[in-house]
């Protein structure tokens, strides 16, 4: 093992012991956030500490066997040679495992997630497929011991979901499900098919980490540009009379979001502005993201409520 890796493992072992003493400190009672951080750090370092102690034990055994290899008895030397070969293999495997554990992990790996499944091409069969996917993930979560909470759902006419958003709570949820994001496809004879033909249906799956909540970030209204739009055309009841859409742009970062509304946009502008300010801060890197829901006055505005909930819906200027 290289000296740099050994020194790093020794520092982590010392930190593991230090965190253990901090967790036993009576002054930590009543400080749930600090206790949670230390507990997570302790659990993250513990596999490395245990693996390093096992590695040191194997090295000690190897030195003992090396002393036996110089014994005068030929049988003992033969046994020592066999043991040395076995120990060399075990030490190599232990070292490779320690190096794997030292690889930096995603900061969200141990956190909870939001699972979003949307039906794509395929009509009613796509909605049924979305329901099958959601049941699959729910069963998997139940078997591991995770908790599934449905945030919102839009059921299909023949079963399943046109859209379902759920929150999955448990240890290491994001690390196990983060690669499930993307388009899923199924080819089968659906229950809605009377002639036995094979249909192809698709669903999209999005895995979003559940991030820690932060305080509101004050941003000057001068950093926001609000544009309103009206329909144009030959005629109609509301053409050229009613502001039917609004776009809010965060000038320093170029992030923006558009919302359509059948009522005059000036009535709903203040609430989206408050939500956009938080979201634009997230895109500009001024603070950590938050999954805090938007104010009640903003939840009726399609798009803004979702963009305050899912930062990726905001566009970034080129």
PEGIMO-V123540 format. One record per residue. RES is the residue in three letters. NEAR is the number of other ideal C-beta (glycine too) atoms within 10 Angstrom. Layout:
# PEGIMO-V123540
res->{RES;RES}
near->{NEAR;NEAR}
This chain:
# PEGIMO-V123540
res->{UNK;UNK;UNK;UNK;UNK;UNK;UNK;UNK;UNK;UNK;UNK;UNK;UNK;UNK;UNK;UNK;UNK;UNK;UNK;UNK;UNK;UNK;UNK;UNK;UNK;UNK;UNK;UNK;UNK;UNK;UNK;UNK;UNK;UNK;UNK;UNK;UNK;UNK;UNK;UNK;UNK;UNK;UNK;UNK;UNK;UNK;UNK;UNK;UNK;UNK;UNK;UNK;UNK;UNK;UNK;UNK;UNK;UNK;UNK;UNK;UNK;UNK;UNK;UNK;UNK;UNK;UNK;UNK;UNK;UNK;UNK;UNK;UNK;UNK;UNK;UNK;UNK;UNK;UNK;UNK;UNK;UNK;UNK;UNK;UNK;UNK;UNK;UNK;UNK;UNK;UNK;UNK;UNK;UNK;UNK;UNK;UNK;UNK;UNK;UNK;UNK;UNK;UNK;UNK;UNK;UNK;UNK;UNK;UNK;UNK;UNK;UNK;UNK;UNK;UNK;UNK;UNK;UNK;UNK;UNK;UNK;UNK;UNK;UNK;UNK;UNK;UNK;UNK;UNK;UNK;UNK;UNK;UNK;UNK;UNK;UNK;UNK;UNK;UNK;UNK;UNK;UNK;UNK;UNK;UNK;UNK;UNK;UNK;UNK;UNK;UNK;UNK;UNK;UNK;UNK;UNK;UNK;UNK;UNK;UNK;UNK;UNK;UNK;UNK;UNK;UNK;UNK;UNK;UNK;UNK;UNK;UNK;UNK;UNK;UNK;UNK;UNK;UNK;UNK;UNK;UNK;UNK;UNK;UNK;UNK;UNK;UNK;UNK;UNK;UNK;UNK;UNK;UNK;UNK;UNK;UNK;UNK;UNK;UNK;UNK;UNK;UNK;UNK;UNK;UNK;UNK;UNK;UNK;UNK;UNK;UNK;UNK;UNK;UNK;UNK;UNK;UNK;UNK;UNK;UNK;UNK;UNK;UNK;UNK;UNK;UNK;UNK;UNK;UNK;UNK;UNK;UNK;UNK;UNK;UNK;UNK;UNK;UNK;UNK;UNK;UNK;UNK;UNK;UNK;UNK;UNK;UNK;UNK;UNK;UNK;UNK;UNK;UNK;UNK;UNK;UNK;UNK;UNK;UNK;UNK;UNK;UNK;UNK;UNK;UNK;UNK;UNK;UNK;UNK;UNK;UNK;UNK;UNK;UNK;UNK;UNK;UNK;UNK;UNK;UNK;UNK;UNK;UNK;UNK;UNK;UNK;UNK;UNK;UNK;UNK;UNK;UNK;UNK;UNK;UNK;UNK;UNK;UNK;UNK;UNK;UNK;UNK;UNK;UNK;UNK;UNK;UNK;UNK;UNK;UNK;UNK;UNK;UNK;UNK;UNK;UNK;UNK;UNK}
near->{14;9;7;8;14;14;10;15;21;12;10;17;17;11;15;18;11;14;20;14;8;15;14;8;10;5;8;13;8;7;11;9;8;13;15;10;12;18;12;14;16;17;12;16;19;14;12;19;18;13;18;22;12;15;20;15;11;17;14;10;16;15;9;12;19;13;9;15;14;9;12;6;10;8;8;13;13;11;15;19;13;10;17;16;11;12;18;13;10;15;17;11;12;19;16;10;15;20;12;9;17;13;6;5;10;11;10;17;15;16;19;21;24;19;25;18;25;18;26;16;13;20;16;20;25;25;27;24;26;30;22;18;21;21;11;10;20;16;11;14;20;11;8;13;8;20;12;17;11;13;13;11;14;13;14;19;10;14;15;23;24;17;17;22;21;19;17;23;14;17;15;13;25;20;15;18;18;15;8;15;14;10;10;17;12;17;8;13;12;18;11;15;13;6;5;6;8;9;18;12;23;17;27;16;18;16;20;22;18;16;18;11;10;15;9;12;14;7;19;8;10;7;15;19;11;16;13;15;13;13;13;8;7;5;6;10;6;11;13;10;11;15;19;17;15;24;15;24;19;23;13;13;18;15;22;21;22;15;21;12;21;9;12;14;23;11;10;19;18;13;20;29;18;17;25;26;20;21;25;26;25;20;18;17;8;12;13;11;19;20;18;15;13;21;14;8;13;20;15;12;23;10;15;27;19;16;25;29;21;17;19;10;13;20;14;10;10;4}
